[in-house]
Structure formats: structure tokens, C-alpha cells
């Protein structure tokens, strides 16, 4: 399937590429490239936007846009930075049930994308994509159908037909409107590539699978139940695989879990609110990330519209609140730390913006910059 950034005669369309002078200017100072995934509609068809990122001042410059993948809700880059994987959060694909996943070749030096292929996920509303450490398998969490799809990676980085569709099962949470069924919201391999953790919002459970060392397929292993009604959404491991941090969408908390890497077992050691005590409005958690040095953890609040900042105790893994930073927009569904963690980029879905903050490496707090770009319904930010 062709990349829709090109027109019928093979040249790049005017509305898909920033003008060449802007591209050249951006290329002079850039230290990184950034991909932004967006929800789409007929008036706003762009699913992926490519920006150059100036590591000195945080400036984002549009390079190119791609309109061939609707509702591009999550992105992942392989270890060699040669392929971008993306999910299309739809309920049907080419007339069959479920959404899809796509692979794009990344052009070295420019970050530009060329689609390799696209495969059906056979699960509804894919919302997360990740890879095993060896790059042999791509894992996709399907929110509405509550399952995980496993794709083999072919030579050249393309996706083969899926080899597994793993249904989540178990006791449902107490929120009848949001926990009426299993809802897989993320699938994250451990740093040692021995296990993978899937956060299921509907089951209030972190589902653990063992990664087969030879094939990369997922095998049943166990899991850890959470507080009823918490609604786990995303998880992140610390670098040495001793703790897992889960962000819970429905009760606005972060759960700290001790992790036994050899056994793939977790146990909760702390639950901490993501909101200030004096906040009385409606809010839902979304994304979570650790700084590269492991000293600080960041979590986003949709409604309070903020990034919560925590300091991590290096011995116990527990968290203490440092503060909150407004995202200067509405509904920060996703965010990303730049290379060397100098900046944080917040994707404000409902106010159509990416806002750039400078990060203080000593305190962990965020500082406003003048850098912001308008993007239609951004829902994922991924650095190359």
C-alpha cells in the first residue's frame, strides 16, 4: 500500500510537506526527530506528523505529514531506529472486525516515513504498540475487545500475519460504565525481555505473560490485581527491573509495585494520588514515564490538565510528590521526554497542541518555554 504523502505522479503533495526552505532551516539545528500520532476525521485526516526538534531551545518544526492511517493512537520505534510501528484505533479494517497495525521504514538522517505494510489486528480499537527487545515480535493492546495481538516482524521490518490473539479474562471492576468488559490498555515488555505486562482497565489487573525466548510469543504466567475501580492504564519499569509503576485512570493514582525479575512477580507497595488535595473536579489519568536517571517519575492528568512530578526513592522505589505543572492545554493524553531528558513534550488532545517544557534535572520540575505547535487531536508523542 502506497504512502499517501505522495501524489499520483510520485512527488510529495503541497499539503503534506512543509516548504523546503523551512525543512532546510530545521535541519541546520535539529538534534532529534519527533513523531506525533493523532485521532482523525474527514476534516482532519493526518494521522502522523513528523517534526524536527531543536535540542537547544525545544523548537518543533514541521517536516511532513501522513494521512494513510486513521486514528493513529500509538507509536513505537524499533531498537535500530529503522522502523516505526503504529496502530490504527478503529473497530473495522478492510471490512473485517477490529483495527490494524502498520510498519513504516524510517529514512536515515531525515526521519521521513515510507509505509512497508499494514495488517489486521483482529482486536477492536488498538491503543498501544510495543516490541520485544530482540525486535522479533510486535505487541498490540486492543482496548474495546480486551485482548493482545502478537505480530511477527519480517525481514525488512514489515508485519507478518498475527500469530496470537490473547483474550483477557477475569473478574470485572466495579465501574459498570467503564469496566463492563476487559479493556487491555497497554502491553510493555520487561527490560530483560523475559516477561510482558499488560494493563487491563476493565479487570483492575496487570496481566503478566512470559516471553518465549526463542519465538518471542507470549505465554500465560500470572498477574497482580489492583485496587477495585482503579483502572490501570499504562505501566513503566525502572531500569534495573526492581519496580513497576502503574498509572490508574479511574481513581487517579499511581501504584508502585516491587518486581521480582526472575519470577515475573509483582506486589504493590504504595498507592499515591496524582492530584492535589484541594482539587475537586473530574479528572482521569493517562500517561506515565520515568526520567532516564530514574530519579523522577511523571504522570499526566486529563481534567486537572497537568503533569504530576514525583521524586523516586532509589532504595525503596516509593514516590514523594514534588509538584504539578499545568500543560497549558486540555486533556494531556500522552507526553514524552526528549533525549537526555532536557525537555518534556505534552500532547493536549482537546486543545490541539503540543506544548514544550524545559526540565530541571536537579529538582525534576518543569519550566514553561515559548515553544508550542498546533496539531489536530494529538494522542501520542514519540522521539526517534
N, C-alpha and C positions, 0 to 999 in steps of 0.2 A: 504494500500500500504506500503510495507516494506521500511525501511530506508536504502539507498544504501551505507551507510558507512560499512555495514556488508557484508561479502562474503556468498557464498552459504551454508556453514556449520554453519553460525551464529557467527563466530568470526570476529573481526574487521580486515579489509584488511590493508596490509602494507602501501599502498599509501594513506590511508585515515586517519591514526592516526600517530601523532608524536611518536617517540620511548618512551617507558615507563620511561626511565631514565630522558628524557627531561621533560616529564609530571610531574614526581615527583619533579624535581628541581623547575619547575614553581610553583607547588602547595605550596612550602615552603614559598614563599614570596608574593603570589598574594593577592590583595585586591579586585579584580573585575574580571569579565569575559566580553569579547567583542565579538560580532558577526559582521562579515563583509559579506555583500551581494555583489555579482559580476555578471557582464554580462558573458555569457558563449558561448562556441562554441565546436566543436568536439575535438579540441586540448586542450581546457581548460574547462573541464566540471564542475569544482567546483563552485557551486552557493553560498554556505555558508561556511565560515571558522570561527572556534571558537578559540579565543586566551585567554590566561590568561594575566592579566595586573598588573604589579608591581606598586603600588601607590607611592613608594618611588622614583624610578628613571624613570618611564614611559616605562619600558621594556615590549615588547609584546613577548609572547612565544606561538607558535602554539600548540594547543591541538588536534584538529580534523577537518576534512573537510567533506563536504556533497555534493554529486553530483546528488541528486534526484530531484532538482528543477531548471530548466533552467532560466537564466536571472533573478536572484533573486535581484530585483532592489530596494526593500524597506522592512524594518523590523520594527516590533513593539513588545513590551513585555507587558503582562498584569500586572495589579497592584500588584498581588501576586507573580510575577516573577516565575510563574509555566508554562507558555505557551508563545512560540514565534510564532508570525504570520508573514507570508512572502507573497509577491506577485511575480508571475512569469510573467515578461513583455514579453508576446508573443501575437500573433494575432490569434492563434488557440490553442485549448486544447482538446485532445482526439477526434479530428475530427470535433469539433464544433467551431463556431465563438467565438473569444475572448480569453483572458488569464485566469489565475486562481489564487486562494489564497490557502495557506496551513497553517496548525496548527501543531506545534511540542511541545511535552512535554519536559520540562526542568528538567534534573536530579538535585536535590538539592545537593549543595556542589561541583559539578563538572561543571555545565553548559551544559553538553552533551545533545544532542537532540535525540528524537525518534519521528518519524512522527506519528501524530494522523490521519489526513486525508487531503484531497485536494478537493476543489470544483471549478467548473467553475464560472468565474465572469460574463460571457456573455457581457463583455465590452472589447474592444481591447487595448492592451498594458497597463495593470495595472502598475502604477508607484508610488503609495503611499498607505499605510495602517495605520489605527489608530483604537482605541477603544473608546467607550463611557466610562465615569468614573465608571460605575457600572459593566463593563465587560459583558454586555448582547448582545452588537452588535459590529461587526467589520465593518468598513467603508473602501472602496477601491475606489480610484480615477483612472479612466481609461482614459489615455491620448488621444489615437487616436480616440476613439468613443465619447469622450466628455461627460462622464456620471459617476455616482457614484453608486456602488453596495453595498447593505447592507446585511450582513450575520448575522443570529442569532448564538449565542455561545451556544453550547450544554453542557450538563453535562460532565465534564472531559476536557473541553476546545476545543473540536472539532468544526468545522464549519458546520452548517446546510445549506440546500439549501437556496440560497438568497431569501429574502422577498421583496426586492425593487431593481429596476434599474432606476435611476433618470436621465433623459436626461437634459442636459443644453441647453438652448435656449436663443437667443438674437442677438443683432447687433454685427457683427464681427469687429475685429480691422482692421487697415489699411494695415498691412503687408500681402500681398497676399500669400507669400510663407510659412508663419508660422501661419497665422491667417485665413486660408481658411475655418475653421470649429471650433466649440467649442473644447477646449482641457483642460479637468479637470486635474490639476497637483497636487493637494493636497486636503485633507479633514481633518480639525482639529476641534475637539470639544472645546468649551469654558471651562475654569477651573471649572465653576459651573455646567457644563453639561446640560445647558439649550438650547444652540444653537451650530451649527457647521458651520464653514466657509470653503468653497471650493474655491480655487484659480483657475480661468479659464484663461489660457494664450490666448486662441483664442478670448474670449469675452472682454478682458480687464476688468474683473469684479470679485469681491469677492461675491460669491453666498452664501447667508445665509439661513440655514434651522433650524427650531425649532425641538429639540429632544423631542419626545413624552415621558413624564415622566414615563409612565407605560411600554411601549414596547421597547423604545429606537429607534424606527423608525424615519425617517426624514420627516418633513412636510414643505411645501413651506412657506417661510417667507419674503424674500426680498433680499437685497444686496447693494453693493456700487460699482459704476462704477469708473474706474481709468482713468488715462491719456491715450488718444488713442495711441496705439502702445507700451504701457508699457510692457504688457505680464506678469501679475502676476503669480508667480510660487509656492512659499511657504509662509506661514504665521506663526506667533507666537504671543500668548497673553502674556501680563505681568501678574504677579502673582495675582494681585487684580482685574483683568478684567476691567481696565480702558483704556487700549490702546492695539491696534493691530498693528503689524509691518509686512508689506508685502514686499517681495523681488521681483523685477520685472526683468525678464530675458532679455527682448528685449531692454530696454532703460537703463539698468544698474543703477537702482535706488532702494532706499528703501523708502517706503511710510509709514509715521506714521499716524495712524487713531485713533481718540478718539472713545471710545466704551461705549455705554450705556448698561450695563449688563442686566437690567430688560427688555429692549425693543429689544435687539439684533440689535441695530442700530450703524452704523459707519459713521464717517466723516473725510476726510483727513485734516490733519493739517500741514504736512510737506512732501516735497519730497527732497531727498538728493542723490547725486551721490555716487556710490560705488567705483569710480575710481579716481586716482589722476588727477589733471587738466592737467598735461603735458603728459598724456598717449594718444597716437594717434592710437593705434592698435585696433583690433577686440576682443571683449570680451562679455561674456554672464554670467549674474548672475546665482547662483544655490541655495545655502542653506543659512539658517538664524537661529540663536539661541541667546537667552538671557542668561547671567550669572545667577546663582541661586539667587544672591543677587539683581538682577535687575539693577545693576549699569552700565553694559556694554552690547553692542549688537555686534554680529559678523556676517559677511556676506562673502560668497565666490564668487570669480571672476574667471571664466574659460576663459583663454586667457591672461589676466593680471596675472593669476595664483597666486592669493593672497587671504588672509583673510583681509577684511576691519574691523577696530576696531572703535567703536563709544562709547562715553560716553552718558548715558541717564540722562536727567534732570528729577529728581524724581517728580517735581511739574507739569511740562508741558508735560512730555513724549517725548519731542523733543530730537534730536540727535546732537552731535557735533563730528567731526572727531578727533580721537586720532592718527591713523596712519594705515599703511599697513604692513603685514608680508608675504613675499614670502612663498609659500607652498613647496618649494624645489621639485617641480614636475609639471606635466602638467594636467590641466583640473580638478580642485578640485570640483567634483560634490557634495560631501557631507562631513560633518565633525561632530564631536561630542565632547562635553565637558565631562571630566571624573567626577566621583563622587567627590564632594567638589570643582569642577571646577579647580583643580590643573593643569590639562593638557588639551590640545586640540589635537585631532587626525584628520588629514586631509587625505581624500581619493582622491588620484591623479589618476583619471581614465586612462588617456592616457599614463602615465609613470609607471603604475602598482606598486603603492606603497602606504603604509600608513606611514605618517611622524608624529612624536610626538613632540609637542611643550609644554614647561612649560609656565604657565600663571601667570603673575604678578597680584595679587589680588588688589593692590593699583592703578596701572596705567591702567590695562586691557590689556597691551601689551603682546605679545608672544615672547618667547625666544627659540632659536633653542636648541635641545638636540642631542645626538648622536643616538637616537633611531629611527629606520626606519625598515620596513619589506616589502618584495616583495610580492605582491598579484596581481593576474591577474585581471585587469579591475575592481577595487573596486568602488562601487557606493553607498554604504550605510554602516554606522558605527553605531552600537547600543550597549550601555553598558547594562549589566544585572543589 
